[in-house]
Amino acid sequence: MLLALVVIVAGLAVVLSLQPWAGAGSGGESADPSATPLPTLYPSTAPGGSPAAAPECTAASVAVTAVTDATSYAAGADPQLSLSLANISSTDCVINAGTSQQVFTITSGSDQIWTSTDCQTGAADLEVLLEAGRSVTGSSITWDRTRSSPDTCSGGREAVASGGAAYNLSVTVAGIPSGSPTQFLLQ
């Protein structure tokens, strides 16, 4: 009996000295402080193996921003449009940020020029877990400097004015609109 107790104590001492759990992702600091985690797709898994429950994001918890890759475009350069989602709350939340929930709209004054959903195909849902205080940016889409309407999906589209013309990009994600439009110029 005493021999069994000595073996158990010795085994515990070896395990404690080796610390096999160190660096195993138990919530400690990353070995590479410059590494930034990718956005977490929902559902994530809690330590117990069950999906982590997070509330749905609301307009009060998420800031949507319309993003362009430049503020002015030379003749022949097509604007790259994207969006940024920031969780401005102190709680993680889930939002459907898929293409089925994204609407990019370009206007000039009160004239609606182009909308991403006019001829959209293959729209998909994508549930995203937005961590509190973090931002994610979506992939960009190219606007070809033409007007759109559901009637123009299979034919030629009218080119828009350039030569210094100003346009505004607004974005809506899951019914949450961007705070203010992003202005850009076409030369």
PyMOL commands that place a pseudoatom at each C-alpha (Angstrom):
pseudoatom trace, name=CA, resn=MET, resi=1, chain=A, elem=C, hetatm=0, pos=[0.000, 0.000, 0.000]
pseudoatom trace, name=CA, resn=LEU, resi=2, chain=A, elem=C, hetatm=0, pos=[2.805, 2.386, 0.920]
pseudoatom trace, name=CA, resn=LEU, resi=3, chain=A, elem=C, hetatm=0, pos=[4.594, 1.533, -2.322]
pseudoatom trace, name=CA, resn=ALA, resi=4, chain=A, elem=C, hetatm=0, pos=[1.457, 2.413, -4.356]
pseudoatom trace, name=CA, resn=LEU, resi=5, chain=A, elem=C, hetatm=0, pos=[1.197, 5.781, -2.582]
pseudoatom trace, name=CA, resn=VAL, resi=6, chain=A, elem=C, hetatm=0, pos=[4.862, 6.562, -3.309]
pseudoatom trace, name=CA, resn=VAL, resi=7, chain=A, elem=C, hetatm=0, pos=[4.359, 5.721, -7.027]
pseudoatom trace, name=CA, resn=ILE, resi=8, chain=A, elem=C, hetatm=0, pos=[1.288, 7.990, -7.248]
pseudoatom trace, name=CA, resn=VAL, resi=9, chain=A, elem=C, hetatm=0, pos=[3.071, 10.913, -5.551]
pseudoatom trace, name=CA, resn=ALA, resi=10, chain=A, elem=C, hetatm=0, pos=[6.112, 10.474, -7.830]
pseudoatom trace, name=CA, resn=GLY, resi=11, chain=A, elem=C, hetatm=0, pos=[3.853, 10.381, -10.889]
pseudoatom trace, name=CA, resn=LEU, resi=12, chain=A, elem=C, hetatm=0, pos=[2.124, 13.609, -9.840]
pseudoatom trace, name=CA, resn=ALA, resi=13, chain=A, elem=C, hetatm=0, pos=[5.493, 15.287, -9.307]
pseudoatom trace, name=CA, resn=VAL, resi=14, chain=A, elem=C, hetatm=0, pos=[6.579, 14.362, -12.851]
pseudoatom trace, name=CA, resn=VAL, resi=15, chain=A, elem=C, hetatm=0, pos=[3.300, 15.603, -14.369]
pseudoatom trace, name=CA, resn=LEU, resi=16, chain=A, elem=C, hetatm=0, pos=[3.464, 18.882, -12.435]
pseudoatom trace, name=CA, resn=SER, resi=17, chain=A, elem=C, hetatm=0, pos=[7.072, 19.498, -13.457]
pseudoatom trace, name=CA, resn=LEU, resi=18, chain=A, elem=C, hetatm=0, pos=[6.390, 18.831, -17.165]
pseudoatom trace, name=CA, resn=GLN, resi=19, chain=A, elem=C, hetatm=0, pos=[3.192, 20.957, -17.276]
pseudoatom trace, name=CA, resn=PRO, resi=20, chain=A, elem=C, hetatm=0, pos=[1.786, 19.372, -20.471]
pseudoatom trace, name=CA, resn=TRP, resi=21, chain=A, elem=C, hetatm=0, pos=[-1.060, 21.893, -20.492]
pseudoatom trace, name=CA, resn=ALA, resi=22, chain=A, elem=C, hetatm=0, pos=[1.270, 24.919, -20.829]
pseudoatom trace, name=CA, resn=GLY, resi=23, chain=A, elem=C, hetatm=0, pos=[0.803, 26.574, -24.231]
pseudoatom trace, name=CA, resn=ALA, resi=24, chain=A, elem=C, hetatm=0, pos=[-2.120, 24.338, -25.136]
pseudoatom trace, name=CA, resn=GLY, resi=25, chain=A, elem=C, hetatm=0, pos=[-4.459, 27.229, -25.802]
pseudoatom trace, name=CA, resn=SER, resi=26, chain=A, elem=C, hetatm=0, pos=[-5.877, 27.427, -22.309]
pseudoatom trace, name=CA, resn=GLY, resi=27, chain=A, elem=C, hetatm=0, pos=[-6.463, 31.154, -22.587]
pseudoatom trace, name=CA, resn=GLY, resi=28, chain=A, elem=C, hetatm=0, pos=[-2.896, 32.257, -21.884]
pseudoatom trace, name=CA, resn=GLU, resi=29, chain=A, elem=C, hetatm=0, pos=[-0.959, 34.783, -23.921]
pseudoatom trace, name=CA, resn=SER, resi=30, chain=A, elem=C, hetatm=0, pos=[-0.039, 33.854, -27.486]
pseudoatom trace, name=CA, resn=ALA, resi=31, chain=A, elem=C, hetatm=0, pos=[3.595, 32.975, -28.148]
pseudoatom trace, name=CA, resn=ASP, resi=32, chain=A, elem=C, hetatm=0, pos=[3.520, 35.445, -31.062]
pseudoatom trace, name=CA, resn=PRO, resi=33, chain=A, elem=C, hetatm=0, pos=[2.147, 38.795, -29.806]
pseudoatom trace, name=CA, resn=SER, resi=34, chain=A, elem=C, hetatm=0, pos=[1.855, 40.121, -33.391]
pseudoatom trace, name=CA, resn=ALA, resi=35, chain=A, elem=C, hetatm=0, pos=[-0.577, 37.361, -34.396]
pseudoatom trace, name=CA, resn=THR, resi=36, chain=A, elem=C, hetatm=0, pos=[-4.156, 38.539, -34.713]
pseudoatom trace, name=CA, resn=PRO, resi=37, chain=A, elem=C, hetatm=0, pos=[-6.993, 36.043, -34.715]
pseudoatom trace, name=CA, resn=LEU, resi=38, chain=A, elem=C, hetatm=0, pos=[-9.292, 35.780, -37.696]
pseudoatom trace, name=CA, resn=PRO, resi=39, chain=A, elem=C, hetatm=0, pos=[-12.980, 36.659, -37.257]
pseudoatom trace, name=CA, resn=THR, resi=40, chain=A, elem=C, hetatm=0, pos=[-14.806, 33.859, -35.502]
pseudoatom trace, name=CA, resn=LEU, resi=41, chain=A, elem=C, hetatm=0, pos=[-17.566, 32.155, -37.456]
pseudoatom trace, name=CA, resn=TYR, resi=42, chain=A, elem=C, hetatm=0, pos=[-20.637, 31.134, -35.512]
pseudoatom trace, name=CA, resn=PRO, resi=43, chain=A, elem=C, hetatm=0, pos=[-21.356, 28.756, -33.939]
pseudoatom trace, name=CA, resn=SER, resi=44, chain=A, elem=C, hetatm=0, pos=[-18.168, 28.647, -31.937]
pseudoatom trace, name=CA, resn=THR, resi=45, chain=A, elem=C, hetatm=0, pos=[-17.582, 25.888, -29.455]
pseudoatom trace, name=CA, resn=ALA, resi=46, chain=A, elem=C, hetatm=0, pos=[-17.429, 26.451, -25.722]
pseudoatom trace, name=CA, resn=PRO, resi=47, chain=A, elem=C, hetatm=0, pos=[-14.794, 24.557, -23.677]
pseudoatom trace, name=CA, resn=GLY, resi=48, chain=A, elem=C, hetatm=0, pos=[-17.383, 21.873, -22.820]
pseudoatom trace, name=CA, resn=GLY, resi=49, chain=A, elem=C, hetatm=0, pos=[-17.897, 21.105, -26.527]
pseudoatom trace, name=CA, resn=SER, resi=50, chain=A, elem=C, hetatm=0, pos=[-21.352, 22.650, -26.889]
pseudoatom trace, name=CA, resn=PRO, resi=51, chain=A, elem=C, hetatm=0, pos=[-22.052, 25.658, -29.128]
pseudoatom trace, name=CA, resn=ALA, resi=52, chain=A, elem=C, hetatm=0, pos=[-21.532, 28.968, -27.358]
pseudoatom trace, name=CA, resn=ALA, resi=53, chain=A, elem=C, hetatm=0, pos=[-24.688, 31.020, -27.223]
pseudoatom trace, name=CA, resn=ALA, resi=54, chain=A, elem=C, hetatm=0, pos=[-24.371, 34.693, -28.100]
pseudoatom trace, name=CA, resn=PRO, resi=55, chain=A, elem=C, hetatm=0, pos=[-27.190, 37.183, -28.566]
pseudoatom trace, name=CA, resn=GLU, resi=56, chain=A, elem=C, hetatm=0, pos=[-28.113, 38.498, -31.986]
pseudoatom trace, name=CA, resn=CYS, resi=57, chain=A, elem=C, hetatm=0, pos=[-26.421, 41.785, -32.893]
pseudoatom trace, name=CA, resn=THR, resi=58, chain=A, elem=C, hetatm=0, pos=[-28.637, 44.875, -32.965]
pseudoatom trace, name=CA, resn=ALA, resi=59, chain=A, elem=C, hetatm=0, pos=[-28.273, 48.344, -34.461]
pseudoatom trace, name=CA, resn=ALA, resi=60, chain=A, elem=C, hetatm=0, pos=[-27.225, 49.522, -30.982]
pseudoatom trace, name=CA, resn=SER, resi=61, chain=A, elem=C, hetatm=0, pos=[-24.384, 46.980, -30.797]
pseudoatom trace, name=CA, resn=VAL, resi=62, chain=A, elem=C, hetatm=0, pos=[-22.955, 47.162, -34.334]
pseudoatom trace, name=CA, resn=ALA, resi=63, chain=A, elem=C, hetatm=0, pos=[-21.537, 50.030, -36.385]
pseudoatom trace, name=CA, resn=VAL, resi=64, chain=A, elem=C, hetatm=0, pos=[-21.618, 49.446, -40.150]
pseudoatom trace, name=CA, resn=THR, resi=65, chain=A, elem=C, hetatm=0, pos=[-19.218, 51.479, -42.295]
pseudoatom trace, name=CA, resn=ALA, resi=66, chain=A, elem=C, hetatm=0, pos=[-19.171, 51.748, -46.097]
pseudoatom trace, name=CA, resn=VAL, resi=67, chain=A, elem=C, hetatm=0, pos=[-15.585, 51.420, -47.368]
pseudoatom trace, name=CA, resn=THR, resi=68, chain=A, elem=C, hetatm=0, pos=[-13.966, 52.303, -50.707]
pseudoatom trace, name=CA, resn=ASP, resi=69, chain=A, elem=C, hetatm=0, pos=[-10.354, 51.594, -51.627]
pseudoatom trace, name=CA, resn=ALA, resi=70, chain=A, elem=C, hetatm=0, pos=[-9.782, 55.242, -52.675]
pseudoatom trace, name=CA, resn=THR, resi=71, chain=A, elem=C, hetatm=0, pos=[-11.442, 58.651, -52.480]
pseudoatom trace, name=CA, resn=SER, resi=72, chain=A, elem=C, hetatm=0, pos=[-10.824, 59.499, -56.142]
pseudoatom trace, name=CA, resn=TYR, resi=73, chain=A, elem=C, hetatm=0, pos=[-10.591, 57.224, -59.183]
pseudoatom trace, name=CA, resn=ALA, resi=74, chain=A, elem=C, hetatm=0, pos=[-8.743, 57.992, -62.417]
pseudoatom trace, name=CA, resn=ALA, resi=75, chain=A, elem=C, hetatm=0, pos=[-10.529, 57.406, -65.714]
pseudoatom trace, name=CA, resn=GLY, resi=76, chain=A, elem=C, hetatm=0, pos=[-10.875, 53.665, -66.273]
pseudoatom trace, name=CA, resn=ALA, resi=77, chain=A, elem=C, hetatm=0, pos=[-10.227, 52.691, -62.625]
pseudoatom trace, name=CA, resn=ASP, resi=78, chain=A, elem=C, hetatm=0, pos=[-13.162, 50.835, -61.077]
pseudoatom trace, name=CA, resn=PRO, resi=79, chain=A, elem=C, hetatm=0, pos=[-13.992, 51.436, -57.393]
pseudoatom trace, name=CA, resn=GLN, resi=80, chain=A, elem=C, hetatm=0, pos=[-13.571, 48.524, -54.982]
pseudoatom trace, name=CA, resn=LEU, resi=81, chain=A, elem=C, hetatm=0, pos=[-16.414, 48.553, -52.446]
pseudoatom trace, name=CA, resn=SER, resi=82, chain=A, elem=C, hetatm=0, pos=[-16.487, 46.788, -49.095]
pseudoatom trace, name=CA, resn=LEU, resi=83, chain=A, elem=C, hetatm=0, pos=[-17.805, 47.153, -45.575]
pseudoatom trace, name=CA, resn=SER, resi=84, chain=A, elem=C, hetatm=0, pos=[-16.628, 47.110, -42.007]
pseudoatom trace, name=CA, resn=LEU, resi=85, chain=A, elem=C, hetatm=0, pos=[-18.588, 45.800, -39.021]
pseudoatom trace, name=CA, resn=ALA, resi=86, chain=A, elem=C, hetatm=0, pos=[-17.596, 46.917, -35.525]
pseudoatom trace, name=CA, resn=ASN, resi=87, chain=A, elem=C, hetatm=0, pos=[-19.092, 45.484, -32.361]
pseudoatom trace, name=CA, resn=ILE, resi=88, chain=A, elem=C, hetatm=0, pos=[-19.366, 48.650, -30.253]
pseudoatom trace, name=CA, resn=SER, resi=89, chain=A, elem=C, hetatm=0, pos=[-20.895, 46.839, -27.289]
pseudoatom trace, name=CA, resn=SER, resi=90, chain=A, elem=C, hetatm=0, pos=[-19.258, 45.030, -24.388]
pseudoatom trace, name=CA, resn=THR, resi=91, chain=A, elem=C, hetatm=0, pos=[-20.836, 41.686, -25.331]
pseudoatom trace, name=CA, resn=ASP, resi=92, chain=A, elem=C, hetatm=0, pos=[-20.099, 39.278, -28.178]
pseudoatom trace, name=CA, resn=CYS, resi=93, chain=A, elem=C, hetatm=0, pos=[-22.994, 38.999, -30.634]
pseudoatom trace, name=CA, resn=VAL, resi=94, chain=A, elem=C, hetatm=0, pos=[-23.960, 37.074, -33.775]
pseudoatom trace, name=CA, resn=ILE, resi=95, chain=A, elem=C, hetatm=0, pos=[-24.921, 38.688, -37.094]
pseudoatom trace, name=CA, resn=ASN, resi=96, chain=A, elem=C, hetatm=0, pos=[-25.811, 37.256, -40.492]
pseudoatom trace, name=CA, resn=ALA, resi=97, chain=A, elem=C, hetatm=0, pos=[-23.218, 39.126, -42.558]
pseudoatom trace, name=CA, resn=GLY, resi=98, chain=A, elem=C, hetatm=0, pos=[-23.580, 36.998, -45.673]
pseudoatom trace, name=CA, resn=THR, resi=99, chain=A, elem=C, hetatm=0, pos=[-24.151, 38.398, -49.147]
pseudoatom trace, name=CA, resn=SER, resi=100, chain=A, elem=C, hetatm=0, pos=[-27.865, 37.694, -48.711]
pseudoatom trace, name=CA, resn=GLN, resi=101, chain=A, elem=C, hetatm=0, pos=[-27.895, 40.414, -46.038]
pseudoatom trace, name=CA, resn=GLN, resi=102, chain=A, elem=C, hetatm=0, pos=[-25.571, 42.975, -47.684]
pseudoatom trace, name=CA, resn=VAL, resi=103, chain=A, elem=C, hetatm=0, pos=[-26.912, 45.849, -49.776]
pseudoatom trace, name=CA, resn=PHE, resi=104, chain=A, elem=C, hetatm=0, pos=[-24.435, 48.286, -51.337]
pseudoatom trace, name=CA, resn=THR, resi=105, chain=A, elem=C, hetatm=0, pos=[-26.070, 51.428, -52.766]
pseudoatom trace, name=CA, resn=ILE, resi=106, chain=A, elem=C, hetatm=0, pos=[-24.423, 54.196, -54.790]
pseudoatom trace, name=CA, resn=THR, resi=107, chain=A, elem=C, hetatm=0, pos=[-26.170, 57.545, -55.120]
pseudoatom trace, name=CA, resn=SER, resi=108, chain=A, elem=C, hetatm=0, pos=[-25.403, 60.957, -56.551]
pseudoatom trace, name=CA, resn=GLY, resi=109, chain=A, elem=C, hetatm=0, pos=[-27.519, 63.575, -54.838]
pseudoatom trace, name=CA, resn=SER, resi=110, chain=A, elem=C, hetatm=0, pos=[-31.029, 62.115, -54.658]
pseudoatom trace, name=CA, resn=ASP, resi=111, chain=A, elem=C, hetatm=0, pos=[-30.422, 59.909, -57.732]
pseudoatom trace, name=CA, resn=GLN, resi=112, chain=A, elem=C, hetatm=0, pos=[-29.982, 56.200, -56.942]
pseudoatom trace, name=CA, resn=ILE, resi=113, chain=A, elem=C, hetatm=0, pos=[-27.324, 55.029, -59.395]
pseudoatom trace, name=CA, resn=TRP, resi=114, chain=A, elem=C, hetatm=0, pos=[-26.531, 51.413, -58.506]
pseudoatom trace, name=CA, resn=THR, resi=115, chain=A, elem=C, hetatm=0, pos=[-27.591, 48.732, -56.006]
pseudoatom trace, name=CA, resn=SER, resi=116, chain=A, elem=C, hetatm=0, pos=[-25.743, 45.457, -55.463]
pseudoatom trace, name=CA, resn=THR, resi=117, chain=A, elem=C, hetatm=0, pos=[-28.940, 43.430, -55.172]
pseudoatom trace, name=CA, resn=ASP, resi=118, chain=A, elem=C, hetatm=0, pos=[-30.393, 44.488, -58.546]
pseudoatom trace, name=CA, resn=CYS, resi=119, chain=A, elem=C, hetatm=0, pos=[-28.771, 41.584, -60.412]
pseudoatom trace, name=CA, resn=GLN, resi=120, chain=A, elem=C, hetatm=0, pos=[-27.286, 39.552, -57.572]
pseudoatom trace, name=CA, resn=THR, resi=121, chain=A, elem=C, hetatm=0, pos=[-26.987, 35.784, -57.962]
pseudoatom trace, name=CA, resn=GLY, resi=122, chain=A, elem=C, hetatm=0, pos=[-25.749, 33.179, -55.517]
pseudoatom trace, name=CA, resn=ALA, resi=123, chain=A, elem=C, hetatm=0, pos=[-26.454, 35.173, -52.359]
pseudoatom trace, name=CA, resn=ALA, resi=124, chain=A, elem=C, hetatm=0, pos=[-25.576, 33.247, -49.206]
pseudoatom trace, name=CA, resn=ASP, resi=125, chain=A, elem=C, hetatm=0, pos=[-25.983, 33.525, -45.450]
pseudoatom trace, name=CA, resn=LEU, resi=126, chain=A, elem=C, hetatm=0, pos=[-22.946, 33.704, -43.154]
pseudoatom trace, name=CA, resn=GLU, resi=127, chain=A, elem=C, hetatm=0, pos=[-23.430, 33.810, -39.397]
pseudoatom trace, name=CA, resn=VAL, resi=128, chain=A, elem=C, hetatm=0, pos=[-20.492, 35.660, -37.822]
pseudoatom trace, name=CA, resn=LEU, resi=129, chain=A, elem=C, hetatm=0, pos=[-19.626, 35.954, -34.148]
pseudoatom trace, name=CA, resn=LEU, resi=130, chain=A, elem=C, hetatm=0, pos=[-18.522, 39.565, -33.608]
pseudoatom trace, name=CA, resn=GLU, resi=131, chain=A, elem=C, hetatm=0, pos=[-16.355, 39.770, -30.537]
pseudoatom trace, name=CA, resn=ALA, resi=132, chain=A, elem=C, hetatm=0, pos=[-16.983, 42.740, -28.236]
pseudoatom trace, name=CA, resn=GLY, resi=133, chain=A, elem=C, hetatm=0, pos=[-14.901, 45.768, -29.178]
pseudoatom trace, name=CA, resn=ARG, resi=134, chain=A, elem=C, hetatm=0, pos=[-13.590, 44.180, -32.407]
pseudoatom trace, name=CA, resn=SER, resi=135, chain=A, elem=C, hetatm=0, pos=[-14.029, 44.991, -36.110]
pseudoatom trace, name=CA, resn=VAL, resi=136, chain=A, elem=C, hetatm=0, pos=[-14.092, 42.829, -39.228]
pseudoatom trace, name=CA, resn=THR, resi=137, chain=A, elem=C, hetatm=0, pos=[-13.921, 43.863, -42.882]
pseudoatom trace, name=CA, resn=GLY, resi=138, chain=A, elem=C, hetatm=0, pos=[-15.736, 42.118, -45.710]
pseudoatom trace, name=CA, resn=SER, resi=139, chain=A, elem=C, hetatm=0, pos=[-14.377, 41.142, -49.105]
pseudoatom trace, name=CA, resn=SER, resi=140, chain=A, elem=C, hetatm=0, pos=[-14.506, 43.812, -51.782]
pseudoatom trace, name=CA, resn=ILE, resi=141, chain=A, elem=C, hetatm=0, pos=[-16.708, 43.922, -54.853]
pseudoatom trace, name=CA, resn=THR, resi=142, chain=A, elem=C, hetatm=0, pos=[-15.992, 45.899, -58.017]
pseudoatom trace, name=CA, resn=TRP, resi=143, chain=A, elem=C, hetatm=0, pos=[-18.379, 48.553, -59.298]
pseudoatom trace, name=CA, resn=ASP, resi=144, chain=A, elem=C, hetatm=0, pos=[-18.068, 48.896, -63.071]
pseudoatom trace, name=CA, resn=ARG, resi=145, chain=A, elem=C, hetatm=0, pos=[-19.225, 52.563, -63.180]
pseudoatom trace, name=CA, resn=THR, resi=146, chain=A, elem=C, hetatm=0, pos=[-22.651, 51.740, -64.613]
pseudoatom trace, name=CA, resn=ARG, resi=147, chain=A, elem=C, hetatm=0, pos=[-26.240, 52.306, -63.535]
pseudoatom trace, name=CA, resn=SER, resi=148, chain=A, elem=C, hetatm=0, pos=[-28.214, 49.293, -62.406]
pseudoatom trace, name=CA, resn=SER, resi=149, chain=A, elem=C, hetatm=0, pos=[-31.804, 48.192, -62.170]
pseudoatom trace, name=CA, resn=PRO, resi=150, chain=A, elem=C, hetatm=0, pos=[-33.415, 44.746, -62.201]
pseudoatom trace, name=CA, resn=ASP, resi=151, chain=A, elem=C, hetatm=0, pos=[-34.276, 45.419, -65.878]
pseudoatom trace, name=CA, resn=THR, resi=152, chain=A, elem=C, hetatm=0, pos=[-30.610, 45.724, -66.930]
pseudoatom trace, name=CA, resn=CYS, resi=153, chain=A, elem=C, hetatm=0, pos=[-29.268, 42.363, -65.734]
pseudoatom trace, name=CA, resn=SER, resi=154, chain=A, elem=C, hetatm=0, pos=[-28.943, 40.737, -69.142]
pseudoatom trace, name=CA, resn=GLY, resi=155, chain=A, elem=C, hetatm=0, pos=[-28.173, 43.757, -71.300]
pseudoatom trace, name=CA, resn=GLY, resi=156, chain=A, elem=C, hetatm=0, pos=[-25.831, 46.684, -71.572]
pseudoatom trace, name=CA, resn=ARG, resi=157, chain=A, elem=C, hetatm=0, pos=[-25.897, 49.252, -68.825]
pseudoatom trace, name=CA, resn=GLU, resi=158, chain=A, elem=C, hetatm=0, pos=[-25.582, 53.000, -69.062]
pseudoatom trace, name=CA, resn=ALA, resi=159, chain=A, elem=C, hetatm=0, pos=[-22.191, 54.364, -67.979]
pseudoatom trace, name=CA, resn=VAL, resi=160, chain=A, elem=C, hetatm=0, pos=[-22.307, 57.014, -65.258]
pseudoatom trace, name=CA, resn=ALA, resi=161, chain=A, elem=C, hetatm=0, pos=[-20.871, 60.522, -65.460]
pseudoatom trace, name=CA, resn=SER, resi=162, chain=A, elem=C, hetatm=0, pos=[-17.231, 61.046, -64.565]
pseudoatom trace, name=CA, resn=GLY, resi=163, chain=A, elem=C, hetatm=0, pos=[-14.965, 64.084, -64.943]
pseudoatom trace, name=CA, resn=GLY, resi=164, chain=A, elem=C, hetatm=0, pos=[-14.977, 64.815, -61.201]
pseudoatom trace, name=CA, resn=ALA, resi=165, chain=A, elem=C, hetatm=0, pos=[-18.521, 63.603, -60.489]
pseudoatom trace, name=CA, resn=ALA, resi=166, chain=A, elem=C, hetatm=0, pos=[-19.186, 62.835, -56.804]
pseudoatom trace, name=CA, resn=TYR, resi=167, chain=A, elem=C, hetatm=0, pos=[-20.870, 59.624, -55.641]
pseudoatom trace, name=CA, resn=ASN, resi=168, chain=A, elem=C, hetatm=0, pos=[-21.867, 58.279, -52.222]
pseudoatom trace, name=CA, resn=LEU, resi=169, chain=A, elem=C, hetatm=0, pos=[-21.670, 54.664, -51.042]
pseudoatom trace, name=CA, resn=SER, resi=170, chain=A, elem=C, hetatm=0, pos=[-24.025, 53.404, -48.338]
pseudoatom trace, name=CA, resn=VAL, resi=171, chain=A, elem=C, hetatm=0, pos=[-24.194, 49.852, -47.002]
pseudoatom trace, name=CA, resn=THR, resi=172, chain=A, elem=C, hetatm=0, pos=[-26.808, 47.906, -45.070]
pseudoatom trace, name=CA, resn=VAL, resi=173, chain=A, elem=C, hetatm=0, pos=[-26.044, 44.592, -43.343]
pseudoatom trace, name=CA, resn=ALA, resi=174, chain=A, elem=C, hetatm=0, pos=[-28.856, 42.545, -41.778]
pseudoatom trace, name=CA, resn=GLY, resi=175, chain=A, elem=C, hetatm=0, pos=[-31.057, 45.638, -41.904]
pseudoatom trace, name=CA, resn=ILE, resi=176, chain=A, elem=C, hetatm=0, pos=[-28.483, 47.801, -40.081]
pseudoatom trace, name=CA, resn=PRO, resi=177, chain=A, elem=C, hetatm=0, pos=[-27.493, 50.831, -42.205]
pseudoatom trace, name=CA, resn=SER, resi=178, chain=A, elem=C, hetatm=0, pos=[-24.062, 52.429, -42.345]
pseudoatom trace, name=CA, resn=GLY, resi=179, chain=A, elem=C, hetatm=0, pos=[-23.804, 55.527, -40.195]
pseudoatom trace, name=CA, resn=SER, resi=180, chain=A, elem=C, hetatm=0, pos=[-23.064, 57.926, -43.025]
pseudoatom trace, name=CA, resn=PRO, resi=181, chain=A, elem=C, hetatm=0, pos=[-22.298, 57.527, -46.720]
pseudoatom trace, name=CA, resn=THR, resi=182, chain=A, elem=C, hetatm=0, pos=[-18.715, 57.393, -47.965]
pseudoatom trace, name=CA, resn=GLN, resi=183, chain=A, elem=C, hetatm=0, pos=[-18.096, 59.901, -50.760]
pseudoatom trace, name=CA, resn=PHE, resi=184, chain=A, elem=C, hetatm=0, pos=[-15.769, 59.294, -53.715]
pseudoatom trace, name=CA, resn=LEU, resi=185, chain=A, elem=C, hetatm=0, pos=[-15.025, 60.981, -57.059]
pseudoatom trace, name=CA, resn=LEU, resi=186, chain=A, elem=C, hetatm=0, pos=[-14.848, 59.570, -60.577]
pseudoatom trace, name=CA, resn=GLN, resi=187, chain=A, elem=C, hetatm=0, pos=[-12.410, 61.378, -62.884]
for i in range(1, 187): cmd.bond("trace and resi %d" % i, "trace and resi %d" % (i + 1))
show_as sticks, trace
zoom trace
